[in-house]
Structures are given as C-alpha cells and as structure tokens.
C-alpha cells in the first residue's frame, strides 16, 4: 500500500514538473517511502513514549538520528506490525536505558572511537543500505547518500565527545551504533532482507 501511494505521488510530481529526470524521481520516491512509512509508527511510538514519561528524549532520539538513518538506510521488516514494534522499542528503550548508564569520560571516548571506526567501515561497505522493495539503483544517488552518511555519522560521534550530559551522550552512542548495525549484511540475513544490488545486479548502479 505504501509503495503504491509513494509511486502515485512521485508520478504526480513528475507530471507537474516535467524537468524531473529518473535520478531525481528516484530520490523523491525514496524520500516519500521514508516519510509516509514512518508517520503511523512515529505517532504510536511517541504515544507510548508519553505514557512512559520519556517523550522529550524519544523525540530527541528520533530527530537527531533521522538524517543519518535517512541517508544510510537499513533493513525493513516484512510486516507493518513488526515495523511498529521494532520502531517503538528502538526509540523508547534507548532513551529509557540511557538515563541509567554511567560512563566515565575515558571510557566514553574509547567507546566512541571504536564505534566511529566501525561505523566508517560499515558505511563504506554497505551504505546506502537499500532493499529489494525500495532499491537505490543510480550511482550518483548512492554516492550522495554515502557521503551524507559519513558526514552525519561523524557529526553524531563528535557530539558525543562535546556534550557533557550523560543521557544525551548515551542516546547518541546507542542510536548511532544500532542504526549502523541495521545496514550490515548480518542484519539483513537475520531479517531476511536483500540489498538492491543483490536483486537487480551491479549493472543497475550505472549512471542513467
């Protein structure tokens, strides 16, 4: 249903704006997939966060991670119920447990450094991590999203070092690390997902 809605909206946009080529249309469709697919999950997640009295932290987690998540991609669960459950757990559990984790400065720096190195390698290998249902097939689009992934991930890790509030730092560490795990081949195998190139082949990454 979401795929059909986004394809319909993309085609309607292209009809109104004939100068949009295939590359731009792909970017628009991918963005619509993220936005439309996230809306119901966001409301449910924020509602549960409000009940748990962690609404501001859950909202912060969502907002601060959105640029990196949007650029780097990640696996998709096969059912909407599964998606809602995992999204709610992700954005509610992370801020909840972040309030109780205590790291001294030295340990925080070491963990952040390790996660940054791990993240840069995973971004190089897998980002943007698309799926067979929402593939990113154009080389230029993939390159742009990979560069944005490098930048947003590095900014997030730098913020961990700068910010003194332990809860906020913990949220950044956990959310960026778990998001990075979601783009890995292991995560895709565990969730029965395939990358776009595994379905359509490397030749689909050529320009135009």
DAKA-V655414 format. One record per backbone hydrogen bond with DSSP energy under -1.0 kcal/mol. CO is the residue of the C=O (numbers start at 0). NH is the residue of the N-H. Records with the same first field share a line. If there is no record, write none. Layout:
# DAKA-V655414
CO=NH + NH
This chain:
# DAKA-V655414
0=4
1=5
2=6
3=7
4=8
5=9
6=10
7=11
8=12
9=13
10=14
11=15
12=16
16=19
20=24
21=25
22=26
23=27
24=28
25=29
26=30
27=31
28=32
29=33
30=34
31=35
32=36
33=37
34=38
37=41
38=42
39=43
40=44
41=45
42=46
43=47
44=48
45=49
46=50
47=51
48=53
49=52
53=57
54=58
55=59
56=60
57=61
58=62
59=63
60=64
61=65
64=68
65=69
66=70
67=71
68=72
71=128
78=82
79=83
80=84
81=85
82=86
83=87
84=88
85=89
86=90
87=91
88=92
89=93
91=95
92=96
93=97
96=99
103=107
104=108
105=109
106=110
107=111
108=112
109=113
110=114
111=115
112=116
113=117
114=118
115=119
116=120
117=121
118=122
119=123
120=124
121=125
122=126
127=129
128=73
133=130
137=141
138=142
139=143
140=144
141=145
142=146
143=147
144=148
145=149
146=150
147=151
148=152
149=153
150=154
151=155
152=156
153=157
154=158
155=159
156=160
157=161
158=162
164=168
165=169
166=170
167=171
168=172
169=173
170=174
171=175
172=176
173=177
174=178
175=179
176=180
177=181
179=182
180=183
181=74
183=187
184=188
185=189
186=190
187=192
188=191
195=199
196=200
200=203
201=204
202=205
